[in-house]
Amino acid sequence: MKRIITLASATFALSALSGAAMAQTGPIRIGVVTPLTGTYAGIGQQVKWGLDLAARQINAGGGIAGRPIELIYEDEEANPAVAVQKAEKLFQVSKVDFLTGTVNSGATLAVGQVAERNSRLIATTVSFADSITADKCSPNVFRVNARAGMQSAALADWMAATKPNANVFYLGPDYEMGRSTVAAFKSAAEAKGAKSVGEVFAPLDNKDYSPFFGQMRSARPAVIYTSVAGNDTVRLFTQMAEFGLNRNVQVVGASGTVTSQNLPAIGKAADGFVTGVGYTTGIDTPENKKFVADFQAANKAAPDLYGADSYGVLFFYKAAVEKAKSTDTDKVREAMRGLQWSTPQGLKTMRAGDHQAMQEMYAMRVNNGKFEIVGRVKADAAIGPDTCTRF
Protein backbone atom coordinates (compact mmCIF):
# COMPACT_ATOMS: atom_id res chain seq x y z
CA MET A 1 0.00 0.00 0.00
CA LYS A 2 2.89 2.38 0.92
CA ARG A 3 4.52 1.58 -2.42
CA ILE A 4 1.29 2.41 -4.29
CA ILE A 5 0.93 5.71 -2.43
CA THR A 6 4.57 6.62 -3.09
CA LEU A 7 4.19 5.76 -6.76
CA ALA A 8 0.99 7.80 -7.01
CA SER A 9 2.66 10.75 -5.26
CA ALA A 10 5.60 10.59 -7.62
CA THR A 11 3.27 10.45 -10.61
CA PHE A 12 1.33 13.47 -9.32
CA ALA A 13 4.53 15.43 -8.68
CA LEU A 14 5.82 14.61 -12.17
CA SER A 15 2.49 15.66 -13.68
CA ALA A 16 2.53 18.97 -11.78
CA LEU A 17 6.14 19.58 -12.84
CA SER A 18 5.24 18.88 -16.47
CA GLY A 19 2.28 21.29 -16.24
CA ALA A 20 4.51 24.02 -14.81
CA ALA A 21 7.10 23.41 -17.52
CA MET A 22 4.43 23.59 -20.23
CA ALA A 23 3.12 26.83 -18.73
CA GLN A 24 6.55 28.37 -19.21
CA THR A 25 7.18 26.95 -22.70
CA GLY A 26 3.79 27.23 -24.44
CA PRO A 27 2.54 30.38 -26.16
CA ILE A 28 2.17 33.61 -24.21
CA ARG A 29 -1.52 34.41 -24.57
CA ILE A 30 -2.54 38.04 -24.76
CA GLY A 31 -6.24 38.84 -24.68
CA VAL A 32 -7.46 41.81 -26.71
CA VAL A 33 -10.73 43.42 -25.64
CA THR A 34 -11.37 46.07 -28.29
CA PRO A 35 -14.27 47.51 -30.34
CA LEU A 36 -14.55 45.59 -33.61
CA THR A 37 -18.07 46.92 -34.31
CA GLY A 38 -19.86 50.21 -33.63
CA THR A 39 -18.79 53.86 -33.68
CA TYR A 40 -15.23 53.05 -32.52
CA ALA A 41 -14.71 50.13 -34.91
CA GLY A 42 -12.17 52.17 -36.89
CA ILE A 43 -10.09 52.63 -33.75
CA GLY A 44 -10.38 48.92 -33.00
CA GLN A 45 -9.18 48.16 -36.53
CA GLN A 46 -5.99 50.18 -35.96
CA VAL A 47 -5.48 48.42 -32.62
CA LYS A 48 -5.76 45.03 -34.32
CA TRP A 49 -3.49 46.00 -37.22
CA GLY A 50 -0.80 47.24 -34.84
CA LEU A 51 -0.97 44.19 -32.58
CA ASP A 52 -1.02 41.70 -35.45
CA LEU A 53 2.03 43.30 -37.07
CA ALA A 54 4.01 43.35 -33.83
CA ALA A 55 3.08 39.75 -33.01
CA ARG A 56 4.22 38.54 -36.44
CA GLN A 57 7.53 40.37 -36.14
CA ILE A 58 8.20 39.24 -32.57
CA ASN A 59 7.31 35.62 -33.38
CA ALA A 60 9.53 35.70 -36.47
CA GLY A 61 12.38 36.82 -34.21
CA GLY A 62 11.94 33.97 -31.73
CA GLY A 63 8.99 35.21 -29.67
CA ILE A 64 9.22 36.36 -26.06
CA ALA A 65 11.95 34.43 -24.23
CA GLY A 66 11.57 31.75 -26.91
CA ARG A 67 7.77 31.56 -26.56
CA PRO A 68 5.40 32.67 -29.36
CA ILE A 69 2.70 35.28 -28.82
CA GLU A 70 -0.91 34.19 -29.30
CA LEU A 71 -3.49 37.00 -29.62
CA ILE A 72 -7.11 36.24 -28.68
CA TYR A 73 -9.67 38.91 -29.70
CA GLU A 74 -13.02 39.80 -28.17
CA ASP A 75 -15.34 42.63 -29.31
CA GLU A 76 -16.02 45.13 -26.49
CA GLU A 77 -18.41 47.25 -28.64
CA ALA A 78 -17.04 50.36 -26.80
CA ASN A 79 -19.33 49.31 -23.93
CA PRO A 80 -17.86 48.94 -20.41
CA ALA A 81 -20.38 46.26 -19.37
CA VAL A 82 -19.57 44.16 -22.45
CA ALA A 83 -15.84 44.74 -21.93
CA VAL A 84 -16.07 43.34 -18.39
CA GLN A 85 -17.82 40.18 -19.62
CA LYS A 86 -15.27 39.66 -22.39
CA ALA A 87 -12.34 40.26 -20.02
CA GLU A 88 -13.67 37.69 -17.55
CA LYS A 89 -14.01 35.21 -20.40
CA LEU A 90 -10.43 35.80 -21.53
CA PHE A 91 -9.06 35.40 -18.01
CA GLN A 92 -11.21 32.46 -16.90
CA VAL A 93 -11.76 30.48 -20.12
CA SER A 94 -8.93 31.42 -22.48
CA LYS A 95 -6.45 31.69 -19.57
CA VAL A 96 -4.64 34.68 -21.07
CA ASP A 97 -1.44 35.88 -19.42
CA PHE A 98 -2.04 39.58 -20.14
CA LEU A 99 -4.70 41.90 -21.54
CA THR A 100 -4.75 44.95 -23.82
CA GLY A 101 -6.93 46.68 -26.42
CA THR A 102 -9.52 48.58 -24.37
CA VAL A 103 -10.54 51.84 -26.09
CA ASN A 104 -13.44 53.37 -24.14
CA SER A 105 -11.92 54.87 -20.94
CA GLY A 106 -14.85 53.62 -18.89
CA ALA A 107 -14.11 50.13 -20.21
CA THR A 108 -10.44 50.43 -19.25
CA LEU A 109 -11.35 51.43 -15.70
CA ALA A 110 -13.87 48.58 -15.39
CA VAL A 111 -11.56 45.97 -16.93
CA GLY A 112 -8.78 47.16 -14.62
CA GLN A 113 -10.89 45.99 -11.68
CA VAL A 114 -11.39 42.63 -13.41
CA ALA A 115 -7.61 42.37 -13.87
CA GLU A 116 -7.08 43.04 -10.17
CA ARG A 117 -9.58 40.33 -9.17
CA ASN A 118 -7.88 37.84 -11.50
CA SER A 119 -4.35 38.88 -10.50
CA ARG A 120 -3.47 39.74 -14.11
CA LEU A 121 -2.09 42.83 -15.85
CA ILE A 122 -3.64 45.09 -18.47
CA ALA A 123 -1.93 47.75 -20.59
CA THR A 124 -4.11 50.20 -22.50
CA THR A 125 -2.92 51.70 -25.77
CA VAL A 126 -5.81 54.08 -26.48
CA SER A 127 -7.75 55.35 -23.44
CA PHE A 128 -7.15 59.03 -22.64
CA ALA A 129 -8.91 59.68 -19.30
CA ASP A 130 -6.39 61.08 -16.81
CA SER A 131 -8.13 59.20 -13.99
CA ILE A 132 -6.79 55.85 -15.28
CA THR A 133 -3.31 56.73 -14.03
CA ALA A 134 -4.40 59.31 -11.43
CA ASP A 135 -7.18 59.14 -8.81
CA LYS A 136 -8.52 55.80 -10.18
CA CYS A 137 -5.10 54.23 -10.78
CA SER A 138 -4.62 50.49 -10.28
CA PRO A 139 -1.49 48.45 -9.49
CA ASN A 140 -2.48 46.12 -12.34
CA VAL A 141 -3.13 48.78 -15.00
CA PHE A 142 -0.46 50.40 -17.19
CA ARG A 143 -0.88 52.97 -19.97
CA VAL A 144 1.61 53.06 -22.87
CA ASN A 145 -0.17 55.90 -24.72
CA ALA A 146 -0.35 59.59 -23.84
CA ARG A 147 -3.06 60.62 -21.40
CA ALA A 148 -5.35 63.62 -21.87
CA GLY A 149 -3.16 65.98 -19.85
CA MET A 150 -0.12 65.20 -22.00
CA GLN A 151 -2.04 65.89 -25.21
CA SER A 152 -3.27 69.14 -23.68
CA ALA A 153 0.25 70.30 -22.83
CA ALA A 154 1.30 70.34 -26.49
CA LEU A 155 -2.00 71.78 -27.75
CA ALA A 156 -2.20 74.50 -25.09
CA ASP A 157 1.36 75.60 -25.86
CA TRP A 158 0.48 75.97 -29.55
CA MET A 159 -2.78 77.79 -28.85
CA ALA A 160 -1.14 80.25 -26.43
CA ALA A 161 1.36 81.18 -29.15
CA THR A 162 -1.14 81.50 -32.01
CA LYS A 163 -4.45 82.40 -30.30
CA PRO A 164 -3.43 84.15 -27.07
CA ASN A 165 -6.15 84.71 -24.43
CA ALA A 166 -8.76 83.10 -26.68
CA ASN A 167 -12.40 82.43 -25.73
CA VAL A 168 -12.85 78.64 -25.86
CA PHE A 169 -16.03 76.55 -26.08
CA TYR A 170 -15.86 72.80 -25.29
CA LEU A 171 -17.84 69.89 -26.78
CA GLY A 172 -17.09 66.36 -25.58
CA PRO A 173 -18.71 62.91 -25.58
CA ASP A 174 -20.68 62.30 -22.41
CA TYR A 175 -18.58 59.64 -20.65
CA GLU A 176 -15.29 59.29 -18.76
CA MET A 177 -12.96 60.11 -21.68
CA GLY A 178 -14.97 63.10 -22.90
CA ARG A 179 -15.23 64.78 -19.53
CA SER A 180 -11.61 64.01 -18.66
CA THR A 181 -10.20 65.41 -21.92
CA VAL A 182 -12.30 68.57 -21.66
CA ALA A 183 -11.23 69.10 -18.04
CA ALA A 184 -7.57 68.50 -18.90
CA PHE A 185 -7.48 70.93 -21.81
CA LYS A 186 -9.55 73.54 -20.00
CA SER A 187 -7.05 73.49 -17.12
CA ALA A 188 -4.04 73.70 -19.44
CA ALA A 189 -5.58 76.44 -21.63
CA GLU A 190 -6.76 78.61 -18.72
CA ALA A 191 -3.30 78.36 -17.14
CA LYS A 192 -1.97 80.03 -20.30
CA GLY A 193 -4.56 82.80 -20.42
CA ALA A 194 -7.53 81.29 -22.30
CA LYS A 195 -11.09 82.00 -21.16
CA SER A 196 -13.75 79.27 -21.07
CA VAL A 197 -17.11 80.43 -22.45
CA GLY A 198 -19.18 77.23 -22.29
CA GLU A 199 -19.26 73.45 -22.54
CA VAL A 200 -21.67 70.70 -23.63
CA PHE A 201 -21.50 66.91 -23.66
CA ALA A 202 -23.20 64.82 -26.33
CA PRO A 203 -24.16 61.13 -26.13
CA LEU A 204 -21.74 58.60 -27.58
CA ASP A 205 -22.74 57.67 -31.16
CA ASN A 206 -24.70 60.92 -31.46
CA LYS A 207 -26.36 61.43 -34.85
CA ASP A 208 -27.34 65.13 -34.68
CA TYR A 209 -25.18 67.85 -33.13
CA SER A 210 -27.24 70.79 -34.41
CA PRO A 211 -29.21 71.19 -31.12
CA PHE A 212 -25.93 72.28 -29.49
CA PHE A 213 -25.03 74.83 -32.15
CA GLY A 214 -27.22 77.66 -30.86
CA GLN A 215 -25.49 77.63 -27.49
CA MET A 216 -22.10 77.45 -29.18
CA ARG A 217 -22.83 80.42 -31.48
CA SER A 218 -24.14 82.62 -28.69
CA ALA A 219 -20.92 82.06 -26.71
CA ARG A 220 -18.92 83.62 -29.60
CA PRO A 221 -15.80 81.50 -29.15
CA ALA A 222 -12.55 82.09 -31.03
CA VAL A 223 -11.69 78.41 -30.46
CA ILE A 224 -13.85 75.29 -30.31
CA TYR A 225 -12.31 72.28 -28.55
CA THR A 226 -13.78 68.79 -29.03
CA SER A 227 -12.84 65.27 -28.03
CA VAL A 228 -15.41 63.26 -29.98
CA ALA A 229 -13.85 60.36 -31.88
CA GLY A 230 -14.44 57.76 -34.58
CA ASN A 231 -17.62 58.12 -36.63
CA ASP A 232 -18.89 60.80 -34.22
CA THR A 233 -16.16 63.14 -35.52
CA VAL A 234 -17.32 62.66 -39.11
CA ARG A 235 -20.86 63.67 -38.19
CA LEU A 236 -19.80 66.60 -36.00
CA PHE A 237 -17.37 68.15 -38.48
CA THR A 238 -19.73 67.63 -41.42
CA GLN A 239 -22.60 69.27 -39.55
CA MET A 240 -20.45 72.18 -38.30
CA ALA A 241 -19.41 72.87 -41.91
CA GLU A 242 -23.02 72.67 -43.14
CA PHE A 243 -24.18 75.17 -40.49
CA GLY A 244 -21.13 77.41 -40.95
CA LEU A 245 -20.18 76.99 -37.30
CA ASN A 246 -16.48 76.53 -38.05
CA ARG A 247 -16.24 79.72 -40.14
CA ASN A 248 -13.68 82.14 -38.64
CA VAL A 249 -13.26 79.79 -35.66
CA GLN A 250 -10.19 77.68 -34.83
CA VAL A 251 -11.21 74.06 -34.16
CA VAL A 252 -8.85 72.04 -31.94
CA GLY A 253 -9.23 68.73 -30.18
CA ALA A 254 -8.00 65.58 -28.50
CA SER A 255 -5.64 63.11 -30.13
CA GLY A 256 -8.28 60.71 -31.36
CA THR A 257 -10.68 63.26 -32.80
CA VAL A 258 -9.23 63.32 -36.34
CA THR A 259 -7.02 60.40 -37.38
CA SER A 260 -5.94 58.69 -40.59
CA GLN A 261 -8.99 56.44 -40.16
CA ASN A 262 -11.74 59.07 -40.28
CA LEU A 263 -9.92 61.90 -42.11
CA PRO A 264 -10.94 60.73 -45.62
CA ALA A 265 -14.62 60.75 -44.61
CA ILE A 266 -14.35 64.20 -43.00
CA GLY A 267 -12.61 65.69 -46.03
CA LYS A 268 -12.09 69.45 -46.32
CA ALA A 269 -14.04 70.07 -43.11
CA ALA A 270 -10.96 68.87 -41.21
CA ASP A 271 -8.54 71.39 -42.76
CA GLY A 272 -7.00 73.68 -40.15
CA PHE A 273 -7.87 71.37 -37.23
CA VAL A 274 -5.07 71.20 -34.62
CA THR A 275 -4.49 68.49 -32.02
CA GLY A 276 -1.93 67.37 -29.46
CA VAL A 277 -0.64 63.84 -30.12
CA GLY A 278 2.00 61.37 -29.06
CA TYR A 279 2.52 59.95 -32.55
CA THR A 280 2.70 61.04 -36.17
CA THR A 281 3.90 59.22 -39.27
CA GLY A 282 6.06 62.31 -39.84
CA ILE A 283 8.49 61.44 -37.02
CA ASP A 284 11.76 61.52 -38.94
CA THR A 285 13.67 58.50 -37.61
CA PRO A 286 14.77 55.25 -39.30
CA GLU A 287 12.72 53.26 -36.76
CA ASN A 288 9.49 55.11 -37.50
CA LYS A 289 10.03 55.06 -41.26
CA LYS A 290 10.48 51.28 -41.14
CA PHE A 291 7.37 50.89 -38.97
CA VAL A 292 5.26 53.01 -41.33
CA ALA A 293 6.50 51.06 -44.37
CA ASP A 294 5.84 47.70 -42.68
CA PHE A 295 2.39 48.82 -41.48
CA GLN A 296 1.35 50.08 -44.91
CA ALA A 297 2.63 46.93 -46.61
CA ALA A 298 0.64 44.74 -44.20
CA ASN A 299 -2.60 46.72 -44.06
CA LYS A 300 -2.71 48.93 -47.18
CA ALA A 301 -3.29 51.89 -44.84
CA ALA A 302 -1.18 54.29 -42.79
CA PRO A 303 -0.87 53.86 -39.02
CA ASP A 304 -2.34 56.39 -36.62
CA LEU A 305 -1.57 56.88 -32.94
CA TYR A 306 -3.72 53.86 -32.01
CA GLY A 307 -1.93 51.56 -34.44
CA ALA A 308 1.49 52.80 -33.33
CA ASP A 309 0.84 52.45 -29.60
CA SER A 310 -0.82 49.04 -30.05
CA TYR A 311 2.23 47.91 -32.01
CA GLY A 312 4.48 49.22 -29.24
CA VAL A 313 2.61 47.55 -26.36
CA LEU A 314 3.73 44.06 -27.39
CA PHE A 315 7.35 45.19 -27.24
CA PHE A 316 6.56 46.57 -23.77
CA TYR A 317 5.27 43.16 -22.69
CA LYS A 318 8.26 41.47 -24.33
CA ALA A 319 10.78 43.70 -22.54
CA ALA A 320 9.02 43.23 -19.18
CA VAL A 321 8.69 39.43 -19.40
CA GLU A 322 12.29 39.02 -20.50
CA LYS A 323 13.48 41.30 -17.69
CA ALA A 324 11.35 39.40 -15.15
CA LYS A 325 12.31 36.01 -16.68
CA SER A 326 8.72 35.00 -15.98
CA THR A 327 5.07 35.72 -16.79
CA ASP A 328 4.20 35.80 -13.08
CA THR A 329 2.06 38.88 -12.43
CA ASP A 330 4.02 40.20 -9.45
CA LYS A 331 7.38 39.75 -11.16
CA VAL A 332 6.26 41.29 -14.47
CA ARG A 333 4.57 44.22 -12.69
CA GLU A 334 7.81 45.02 -10.89
CA ALA A 335 9.77 44.71 -14.14
CA MET A 336 7.39 47.16 -15.86
CA ARG A 337 7.89 49.92 -13.27
CA GLY A 338 10.55 52.28 -14.63
CA LEU A 339 11.02 50.13 -17.75
CA GLN A 340 12.39 51.65 -20.95
CA TRP A 341 11.51 50.11 -24.32
CA SER A 342 11.69 50.98 -28.01
CA THR A 343 8.63 52.13 -29.98
CA PRO A 344 7.97 53.84 -33.33
CA GLN A 345 7.95 57.15 -31.39
CA GLY A 346 11.38 56.40 -29.93
CA LEU A 347 12.42 55.26 -26.46
CA LYS A 348 9.61 55.38 -23.90
CA THR A 349 9.84 55.16 -20.11
CA MET A 350 7.07 53.72 -17.92
CA ARG A 351 6.86 55.99 -14.87
CA ALA A 352 7.09 53.71 -11.84
CA GLY A 353 4.68 55.60 -9.61
CA ASP A 354 1.48 55.87 -11.62
CA HIS A 355 2.18 53.46 -14.52
CA GLN A 356 1.99 56.24 -17.12
CA ALA A 357 4.33 56.14 -20.12
CA MET A 358 6.50 59.21 -20.71
CA GLN A 359 6.99 60.45 -24.28
CA GLU A 360 7.51 63.57 -26.37
CA MET A 361 4.29 65.23 -27.52
CA TYR A 362 3.47 67.04 -30.78
CA ALA A 363 1.00 69.71 -31.91
CA MET A 364 -0.32 68.66 -35.34
CA ARG A 365 -2.38 70.59 -37.89
CA VAL A 366 -4.40 69.15 -40.78
CA ASN A 367 -3.43 70.82 -44.05
CA ASN A 368 -4.99 69.63 -47.33
CA GLY A 369 -5.82 66.24 -45.86
CA LYS A 370 -2.39 65.66 -44.29
CA PHE A 371 -0.96 66.16 -40.80
CA GLU A 372 1.97 68.51 -40.25
CA ILE A 373 3.97 69.12 -37.07
CA VAL A 374 3.51 72.68 -35.75
CA GLY A 375 4.91 72.29 -32.23
CA ARG A 376 6.37 69.88 -29.68
CA VAL A 377 6.84 69.44 -25.92
CA LYS A 378 9.47 67.24 -24.26
CA ALA A 379 8.35 64.17 -22.29
CA ASP A 380 9.29 65.45 -18.83
CA ALA A 381 7.45 68.75 -19.43
CA ALA A 382 4.34 67.09 -20.87
CA ILE A 383 3.66 64.30 -18.36
CA GLY A 384 2.77 66.44 -15.32
CA PRO A 385 2.88 65.36 -11.66
CA ASP A 386 2.28 61.82 -10.38
CA THR A 387 -1.01 62.00 -8.45
CA CYS A 388 -1.68 58.25 -8.02
CA THR A 389 -2.09 57.39 -4.32
CA ARG A 390 -3.75 53.96 -4.43
CA PHE A 391 -0.54 51.95 -4.37
N, C-alpha and C positions, 0 to 999 in steps of 0.2 A: 504493500500500500504506500509506504514511504517513497519507494522507487517511482511509483506512478505519479505521486504528487510532485516529486522533484523533477521528473520528466515534463510534466504538464507546466510547472513553473518556468522551466528552461524554455519550453516552446513559447509560452506567453511572453517572456522577456525578449526572445529573439524576434517575435512578431512585432512587439512594441518598438524595438530597435530598428527593424526594417521600415516600419511606418514613419519613424522620425527621420530616417535617412531619406526616404522617398519625399518627405515634406520639404527637405532641403535640396533635393535634386530635381524635382518636377518643375513645371512651369510656374513662374510668378504670376498670379492672377490679379489683374487690376480691373475692378468694376467701374463702369462709366455710366453714371446717371445723368443724362443730358436730354434736352428737348429735341426730338427727331420729328415732331409734328407741331403744328400751331404757330403762333406769331413769332416765336423765337427759333423756329426750325432752321433758319439760315445761320444763326449763331451755332446751333448744335451741329450743323454740317461742317463748319470750320473747325469746331472742336474735334469731330471725328476724323477729318482729313489730317489735322496736325498730329493726333495720337497715332493714327494708322501709319503715317510716314515715319514717325520716330520709332515705333515698334519694329517696323521692317528693318530700319537701319541698325537699331541696337541688336536685333536678333541676328542680322547678317554679320555683325561684328563679334558674335559669341554670347550675346544676351547679357544678363546681369549676373555677375559672378558665375558665369557658365550656364545659367538657367534662362530659357527663353521667356519672353513676355507673352501672356495670353490676355487679350482684351475682351471683356464681356459687357455688351451694351444693353441698357434699359432706357426706355423713353420716359422722361419725367414730365413731359407736356408743359414745362414751365409752371408746374403746380406743386407747392410744397407738400401737400398731403400725398400726392402720387409719388413724389420723390422719396418720401419716408418709406412707403410700401416697397418701392423698388430697391432701396438701399438695404432694407431688412432682408429681402429676397437674396440679394447678392452676398450679404454677409452669412446668412443662415443656410441657404441652399447651394449657392455657387461656391461658397467658402473662399471668397476673394481675400487677398492679402492686404490690398489697399483700395482706396476709392478716389475718383476724380470726376470731373465733367459737369458738376452742378452750375447752372447759369443764373437762375432766379435767386437773388440774395436771400429771400425768405426760405427757399429750398436749401441753400447752403447752411443756414443757421439750424434748420430742423434736422438735416442729415448729420450735422456735426454732433447733435445729441445722440443720434443713432450710433454714430461711430464711437462715442464715449461708452455707451452701454455695451457695445460689442468689443470693446478694447481694440479698436482698429483706427487707422489714420486716414484722413481725407485731405487732399490738397485741391483747392479750387483754382481755376485758371481764368475765370470770367467775372465772378461776382464782385461788385464795386462797393457795397455798403461798408462804411468805415467800422460799423459795430462788430463786424466779423472778426476783426483783429483789435478791437477796442473794448467797449464795455460788455460785449457779449462774446469775448474771446473764449477759446476752448483749448485745452492742452493737446487735443487730438486733431485740431484743425490748423492747416497752414495755407497761406495764400501766396502763389508765385506771381500773380499779376498785380498791377498797380491799383491801389484803392482810390476811392473818390477824392480824398484829400490830396493825394499825390497828383492826380489829373488836374485838380483845381489850382495847384501851385503854379504849374506851367501856364495854364490858361489865364489866371488872374494876373500874372506878370505881363503877359502879352497885352491884355486888355488895359492895364494901367498905363502902358506905354503908348497905346494907339487910341484909346477911348477914355482918357482920364476923367475921373469923377462922374462916370456915366450913370444914368438912371437905368436900372435893370429890372425886368419882369421875368418871373420863373414859371415854367410849366414842366411838371414831372409826372411820371406814372405813379398811381396811387398804391404803392407798396414799399417795402423796406428800401430797395435800391433807389427808387425815385425820390423819396423823402431824404435819404441820406446824401445823395449827390447834390440835391438842391441846397441842403443845409451846409454841406462842405464848401460849395462854390460861393454861396452867400457870405459865409464867414471870411473866406479868402479875399473876395472882391471888396467887401466893406472895409477890411483891414487896409486896403490900398486906395480907399477914397470913394468907392462906388456907393450909390444909394439904391436901396431896394424899394420898388414902387408897387409890388404886388406879387402874388403867387397863386397858382391853381394846380390841382392834381386830378388827372383824368384816369378812368379805369384802364387796366391792362387790356389790350386788344380793342381799344376804342375805335369806332368807325367814323365818328363825326366830331370834329374839334370846333366847329363853327360856334357852338353855344358859348365858348370861352372867349371868342374874339372881341366881343363888345367890351368886356372888362379889360382886356389887354390893350385895346385902342385908347380907352379913356385914361389909362395910366400914362400914356405918351412916353414909352421907354425909348432910350437910344439903343439898348441892347436887350435881346430876348435870349434867355438861357433855357435849354431843354435837355432832358435826359431820357426821353422816350427812345426806344430801340426797335430793331427788327422791322417788321411790316408796319408797326405804328408810326415809325419815322416817315415812311413813304406817304402815308395818309396825311400826317401832320404837315409836312413840307409842301405837298401838292395842294392842300386846302389853303395854307397860308399864302401861296402864290396866287391861287384863284381869287382870293379875297383881297389881295394887295397888302396883306399884313406885314410882309417882309420888305416892303418898299421903304428905302431910306432908314432901315433898321439893321443893325449888325446882329446876326443870329450866331450864337455860340452854343456849345453843349458838351456833354459827357463823352467819354471815349467811344462808347458803343452806339452813339446816335447815328452817325453816318460812317459806314464801313464799305469795303470793297464789295460786300455782299448786296447791300441795298442801294448803293450809289447809282448803278445803271437805271434802276426803276425810278429814282428821285429825279435824275436828269439835271437840267439847268437850275432847278429850284435849289440845288445844293451849293451852287457856286457862291463863294465868299464865306461859307460856313467855316468857323474856326473851333478847334477842339484841343484838349490836352490829352496826350496819349503816351503810352510806354513803348509803343512799337510803330514803326513805319517801314515799308519796303525800301525806302530811300536811305536807310542807314548804310553808310558807305564803308563797309568792311568786307573782307573776303568771306568771313563766316556767314554773314547775312546774305550776300550775293549767292553763295552756294545753296543756302536754305531756300531762297526765293526760287532759284532755278529748279531745284529738286521738287519743291511744292507744286510749281506750275506744271512740270513734266508729269507728276503723278495725278494731278486733279484738274488740269486744264483751266485753272483759275489761280489768281494771286492770293497769297495769304493776307489775312488781316490780323489785328492784335489777338483775336481769339485763337486763330490757327497757330500763331507763333508761340503764344504762352502754353497752349495745349501740347505742342511739339516739345517745348522746353520742360514740361513737368515730368515727362518720363526720364529725362536725363537727371532731373532732381532726385527722383526715386532711385535711379541707378547709382548715383553718387552716394546717397545716404545708405543704401543697403550694402554697398561695397565697403563703405567706411565702417559700418556696424558689423560687417561680416555675418549678417543675420537678417531675417525678416521679422524677428520678434519686435512687437510694437514698442516696448520701452526702449530697446536698444536703438531702433531706427529713429524714434522721436528724438533721443539725445543726439544722434548723429546729425539730424536735420538742423538743430539749433546752432546758428552761426555758420552753417555750411555755405561754401561758395561753389558755384557750378556754371558751366558754359551754356549760353543760350544764343539764339539769333541776335538778340539785343546786345550781347556782350556778356561779361562776367556779372552774375548776380550774387547777392549775399542775403541769406535768410536771417533776419534779425532774431536773435535768440529770445528776447523777451516776449514779443507779441506774435511771433510767427508770421511777420509781414516781410515780403521780399523788398529789397532796396534796389532801385534802378534809376538811371537817368530818364528824365521826362522831356517830351517835346510838345510845342505848340504847332499845330498843323492847320493849314488852310486849304480848302478845296478851290482849285482854279481850273476851269475848263475840264471838269470831270476827273482831275488828278489831285493827289495830295502833295503839298509842298511844305517843307519845314520853315517856320517863321520865328521860332524861338526854342530855347531849351533851358532846363534847370537840372543841376547836378543832383545825384541820388541823395546825398546827405542833407541837402537843402529842401528837397521835395518831400521826404518821408514824414517829417513832423515828429512830435514826441511819442514815446511809448506810453500808452494810457491803460494797457491791459493789467488788471489786478486780480484776475481769477486764479492764476497759478504762478 
